[in-house]
């Protein structure tokens, strides 16, 4: 059962594939903002995945985060997510997300995910190809 207060945690070591210069989001050799956000999303999703009903999953619908410090290749980064709120209809989950490297806070904000039926979601998405 989903309840506010559920927490998720993940740790990575920044690799070449995570760098802004590799991702295309900049020309510097630091953790790319899109990679930080992707890991925040993953941590949020993973924290609730096992608690969803059969056939359900979540999809990201909104991200509002700040990336406040740069992190070099080789440094460890931890990602934490906490479920703050569940909408009245139970379909929108709001998380507080944070990222820290070995020197301190590098990013924080909020992230929302929608609870969807996996098969129905995939079918609707694929139908777009027929209706383009």
C-alpha positions as CSV (number, residue, x, y, z in Angstrom):
1,X,0.0,0.0,0.0
2,X,1.3,3.4,-0.9
3,X,1.7,5.9,1.9
4,X,3.6,9.2,2.3
5,X,7.0,8.6,3.8
6,X,8.1,5.8,1.6
7,X,11.8,6.3,0.8
8,X,14.2,5.2,-1.9
9,X,18.0,5.2,-2.1
10,X,20.5,4.5,-4.8
11,X,24.3,5.0,-5.2
12,X,26.3,5.3,-8.3
13,X,29.9,6.1,-9.3
14,X,30.0,8.7,-12.0
15,X,31.3,7.1,-15.2
16,X,32.3,8.5,-18.6
17,X,28.8,7.7,-19.9
18,X,27.3,10.0,-17.2
19,X,29.3,13.1,-18.2
20,X,27.8,16.2,-19.8
21,X,30.3,16.1,-22.6
22,X,29.2,12.5,-23.4
23,X,25.5,13.0,-23.0
24,X,25.5,16.2,-25.1
25,X,24.2,18.5,-22.4
26,X,27.4,20.5,-22.1
27,X,31.1,20.6,-22.9
28,X,32.5,19.8,-19.4
29,X,33.6,16.6,-17.8
30,X,31.0,16.5,-14.9
31,X,27.9,14.6,-14.1
32,X,25.3,15.7,-16.6
33,X,22.1,17.3,-15.3
34,X,20.0,14.9,-17.4
35,X,21.8,11.9,-15.8
36,X,21.2,13.3,-12.3
37,X,17.5,13.7,-13.1
38,X,17.3,10.2,-14.6
39,X,18.8,8.8,-11.4
40,X,16.3,10.8,-9.3
41,X,13.5,9.4,-11.4
42,X,14.8,5.9,-11.1
43,X,15.1,6.1,-7.4
44,X,11.6,7.5,-7.0
45,X,10.1,4.8,-9.3
46,X,12.0,2.0,-7.7
47,X,10.8,3.1,-4.2
48,X,7.2,2.3,-5.0
49,X,7.3,-0.3,-7.8
50,X,6.8,-3.3,-5.6
51,X,3.8,-1.6,-3.8
52,X,1.8,-1.0,-6.9
53,X,-1.0,-3.3,-7.9
54,X,-0.4,-6.0,-10.5
55,X,0.1,-4.7,-14.0
56,X,0.7,-1.1,-12.7
57,X,3.8,1.0,-13.1
58,X,4.7,4.7,-12.8
59,X,5.8,7.2,-15.5
60,X,7.5,10.5,-14.9
61,X,5.2,13.5,-15.5
62,X,7.0,16.4,-13.9
63,X,10.5,17.3,-12.7
64,X,11.4,20.5,-10.8
65,X,15.0,20.3,-9.6
66,X,18.0,22.4,-9.2
67,X,21.5,21.2,-10.0
68,X,23.7,23.2,-7.6
69,X,27.1,21.6,-7.7
70,X,29.3,19.8,-10.2
71,X,30.6,16.3,-9.7
72,X,33.6,14.8,-11.5
73,X,34.0,11.3,-13.0
74,X,34.9,8.7,-10.4
75,X,33.1,10.3,-7.5
76,X,30.2,8.5,-5.7
77,X,26.7,10.1,-5.8
78,X,23.8,9.0,-3.6
79,X,20.2,9.6,-4.7
80,X,17.3,9.8,-2.2
81,X,13.6,10.0,-2.8
82,X,10.7,10.4,-0.3
83,X,7.1,10.1,-1.3
84,X,5.5,13.3,0.0
85,X,2.0,13.2,-1.3
86,X,-0.5,11.0,-3.2
87,X,-3.2,12.8,-5.1
88,X,-6.9,12.3,-4.0
89,X,-7.5,9.9,-7.0
90,X,-4.3,8.0,-6.2
91,X,-2.8,8.5,-9.6
92,X,-0.2,11.2,-9.0
93,X,2.7,10.6,-6.6
94,X,4.9,13.6,-5.5
95,X,8.4,12.9,-4.3
96,X,11.1,15.1,-2.7
97,X,14.4,14.1,-4.4
98,X,18.0,14.9,-3.4
99,X,21.4,14.0,-4.8
100,X,24.7,14.2,-2.8
101,X,28.3,13.6,-3.9
102,X,31.1,12.9,-1.5
103,X,31.4,16.6,-0.8
104,X,27.7,17.5,-0.2
105,X,24.4,18.4,-1.9
106,X,24.5,18.6,-5.7
107,X,20.8,18.7,-6.5
108,X,17.3,18.7,-5.0
109,X,13.7,19.3,-5.8
110,X,10.4,17.6,-6.5
111,X,9.4,14.9,-9.0
112,X,5.9,13.7,-9.9
113,X,5.0,10.2,-11.3
114,X,1.7,9.0,-12.6
115,X,0.4,5.5,-11.7
116,X,-0.6,3.8,-15.0
117,X,-1.7,0.4,-16.2
118,X,1.4,-0.9,-18.1
119,X,-0.4,-2.7,-20.9
120,X,-3.0,0.1,-21.5
121,X,-0.2,2.7,-21.5
122,X,1.9,0.7,-24.0
123,X,-1.1,0.1,-26.3
124,X,-2.1,3.8,-26.3
125,X,1.5,4.8,-27.0
126,X,1.8,2.4,-29.9
127,X,-1.5,3.5,-31.3
128,X,0.1,6.9,-32.0
129,X,2.1,5.2,-34.8
130,X,-1.2,4.3,-36.6
131,X,-2.7,7.7,-36.1
132,X,0.2,10.0,-37.2
